[in-house]
Amino acid sequence: MTNVPIAHAGVVIAYVGEAGVDVTGDSFKHGNLVKKGQKGVWFEPLDPGKYPINPLTHKVENVPTANVVLNWATGKTEAHMLDKNLSTITVRSQDGFTFNLDVSQIIHIPRSDAPKVIARFGNVANLVTQVLEPTIGNYFRNAAQGSDVIDFLKGRQERQADAKDRISAALTDYNVVAVDTLIGDITPPAELMKTLTDRKIAEQERVTYATQMEAQTTRQKLEQATALANTQARVVDAERSVQIADFTAQAAVKNAEGQAGAKKVQAAADAMVVTTVGNAEAGRTKAIGTAEAEVTKAKIDSMEAGNFAAVQIARALAEHNIKLVPEILVSGGGASGGGTLVDVLLANMLRDQMANKNPGKPAPAIPSGK
């Protein structure tokens, strides 16, 4: 009994029987598939189970139909042993460094395509050796040649996605589905790793120094803020003193301006009073003079001018205690034969003058008509 395990398809290869006719048509050019019972690779595979098959006339190749993981990593092999001859891929970068990387490829062979894989490669191990190994190794070698080590390491995720797409397109022609391509460990050159490590340490030290400097700056700001807070009371007192001094100066200015305004108003009032009083006195004097002039004119009009003048002279003499009746009568040569008041006054004055010149002697009498 021939056993076909679960998750496998049993592809029957018949060595005996009538000559078969290819049922794949012109689309498949890598072998012939025949019907069951004919000589050749049977087009219809066997499902999991046990079958009474003569191993001398027929051969059954079990093809895994579940996902198969193949590891390109030295010392790592799956249970199916299809990757026992695969090893870590060694590549060379654009800048001349050689480094190693591990890759895992997941593939799937559909049940309906299992006979085609067997007709083309004979078994799955040949598929791995003849297709998967060179295809995947060649892709990563070409990818490494297109960039330097640093870029390859930084672009790991993008490189992995690109590998999946390219390898999937390449395996489609072999009736194999590429499920996923995974990049494992990348081992860059030791001298480059030392350079990268030193650079990283330097960057970390720079970050550390920057952090410490920022901490010192923050501490300095804190101390400044603390000192400012401690002196804030004095600052407030000083500001209040400045404001009070400013208000006092403004008050003094306002007071001086008020006093100056008051003095100006007082001076204007005094000037107005003086002007008013002067105008009043001038008006009074003018009124008195006008009244006296009118009285004098009335008196003159009431008597002759000569008589009015004599009356005024007599009044003046009386006010000064001058005798109106002379001791010597002087007679003028007037037509009436009598002396006027003027003549009397002139005679008295002449007598006084003569008495002053001849003291002790009686003044001579002035004859009438002389």
Summary of the structure (lengths in Angstrom):
residues: 370
radius of gyration: 76.2
end to end distance: 214.0
largest distance: 220.2
contacts: 933
relative contact order: 0.06
helix: 55%
strand: 16%
